Amino acid sequence: MSDRENPFDLGDEAAAEYDAWYDTPEGRAVLQQEARCVGELLAGAPRPWLEVGTGTGRFGGELGADACLDPSRGMLRLASRRLPAAVLGTAEALPFRDGSVGGVFCVAALEFLPAPGAAFAEVARVLRPGGRAVFGFFAREGLWARMYRELGQDPASVFHRARFYSLGAVQALGEGAGLAAAGVRATLFEPPGTPPSTRVEDEAAAGAGFAAIALQKPPP
């Protein structure tokens, strides 16, 4: 995919603007809650850990990724300051060997994958047997996804191409790649613009704006 064909290859200014939101009170609180959900599900997965769709590396840095990948050079330039190995690439063609990682996580990037089935297959390929993948996403029926769908009505918005998933749809993608569901967390029960509470549920709770699901690769 060339830069011209890649709508998510953000320039330095756009990447910096995106990153700066996480320094706001709301951004810091959201980061903490989403990272908590993903981290609880990823805990115990063997190393090394790979973050797919790292953006500027906020979640990878928070959770201690050993490597990260993103299709945006502008994003990666910031991510490289937070993570030891920042790789340019796409989720649909991971530049890693079969069975080379123990844990994979992807936070708020599933919505932008052009071929999610291929991406899940790639994640399953690079995971070692017994490894675990965690996908964190904005729940399709939640208030956050609703806000992003409204923003996406503008063709100039990055959310114009975003797709939002239910927990069942994400689990089905994992199962289609040979991965078994191994746990769920949910948070962001308050609407955007409202300080989020520290509430986290270990199920697909109604009203959650953000959900995370762990997917395990079976042993041989």
N, C-alpha and C positions, 0 to 999 in steps of 0.2 A: 504494500500500500504506500503510495507516495504521500508526501506532505500535503499536496493539493487535495488528495482524496480523503485525508484523515481529518475530520472536523474536530477531533479532540486533541490535536497537536497544538496546544495553546502556546502563544508567545510569552515572553518573560513578563510583560506587564499584566496580562490576564492571569497568569499563574500566581503572580505576587498578590493580585487583588483577591483571588480565590483563597490563598493561604492566609491572608490577613484576617479573614472572618474568624478563624480559629483563635485569634488573640482577643476577640471580643468576649464579654461575659457569657453571652449565649453560646458562642462557638466553643469556648472552653468547657462549658457544662455539657454540651452535646457530645463533644469528643470524649469526655470522661465516661458518659453513660454508654455510648456505642462501643468504646474500647473495653469497657467492663464486660458487656455481653459477649463480645468476641473472645476476650481473654479467658473468661471462665470456661468456655467451650474448648478453647485451644490448649488449656493447661494439661500438661502430661503428654502431649504429642511429642514424638521424638524430633530431635534436631537433625538438619537445619530447617529453619522456617523461611518460607518465601511469601512475600506479599504480592498479589497480582492486582494491578490497577492501583498503584500506591498513591497516585496524585503527587502531592508535595512531601509525602513521607510522614505525615502527622501520625497516622495510626501505626505505621511500621515502627516509627521511633518510640511510640508509647508502649507497644507490645513486644519490642525487641526482635524484629525481623532480622534474619541474617543476610537476606538479599531482597530486592524489590524489582518490580517490572512495571513499565507504563509506556504507552505509545506517544506521550507528549515530551518533547525535549525540554520545553519550558518548565514543566512540572518536575522532571527528573533533575534538572539543575538545582532545584531547591531540595529535593529528596536526597540528593547525594551529600548534603550537609548533615543529614540526620541518620543516614544508614550506610553501612560499610560497602555495599555493592548495589549500584543502581543500574539496571539493564534496560535498554530501549527494546521494546517488543510488544507483541499483542498476546492476549490470553488464548487466542485460537491457534497459536503456533509458538508455544513456549520453548525458548532456546536452552532447554535443560535435558539431561539424560533421563531415560526411563528409570523410575524408582530411586531418584537421586535426592529427594527431599522427604522429610518426615511430617512436615506441617505446611499447609497452604492456607492463607486467609485472604479474603477479598471483601472490602468494606465500601459500600455505596458506589460500586463500580459495575455490578451486575446489570444495573439499569441501562448501561451504555454499550453493552457487548452486542455487536452486530450478529454474532452467531453463537448464542449461549450453549447450544448442544455441543458444538465443537470445542468450546472453552472448557466445559465440564469434562469432556473426554480427555483433553490435554492435562487437566488437573489430575485426573485419575491416572494417567500415564506416568507423570513425574513423581507421584506419591509412591513411597515404598509400601509393601504390605504391612498392614497395621497402622499406617499413617492416617492423618486426619485433615480434612479440609473444613473451613468454616466460612460461610457466606453470610455477610451482614447486609441487609437491604431495607429499603423503605417499603413497608407493608402496603400492598395495593389499595386496601380499603382505609388506610390511616389518613390523618389530616396532613401529614407531611407530604405524602404522595399526591394528595389532592392539590396542595399548593404548587408542587412542581409541575403537575399536569396543566394547571392554569398558566404558569409561566411559560410552559412549552407551547402554548397556543401562538406565541410569537415565533415566527420562523427563524429569527435571528438568535433565539435563545438556545443554549446548549441542551436544554431539556426538550427541545422540539423533537429530538430523536430518541428520547428516553422511553423505556418500557418498564412498567411496574408489575411486580409479581406477587402472587399469594404464596403463603408458606407451602401449600400443597404443590404449587407449580414448581417451586425451587426443589422440593424434595423429589419430585418426579424427574427433574433434570439430573439430579444426583443419582437416582436409581437407574436411569437410562445409561449412565456412565459406569455402572457397576459399584456404586458407593451406597452404603447403608446409613440411614438416619441414626444419629447417636446423641441427640439432645437439642434443645431449643431454649433460647432466651428472648425476652421482649422488653422494650422500654420506650421512652418518649410518649407518655400518655397525655402530655399537655400539648396544646396547639403551638405551632411556630410563633415565635415572638414572646412566648411565655416561658419564664425560667423553668427548666425541667426539674422534676423531683428526682430523687435517687431510687425510685421504684424500678425494680427489675423482676419480671416473672419468669418462671422456668417452664412456661408453656406458651402456646399461641394465644395470648390474652387479647380479648376484644378491646379495640380502641388503641392498641399500641401503634405508634408511628414507625417504629424500627424493630426488626426481628433479626435473629441470627440462628442459623441451623448448622450443626456439626454433622459431617458426613465421613464415615469411616471406610477405609479400603480394607476389605477382608484379607486375612492371612492366606497364604497359598495352600 
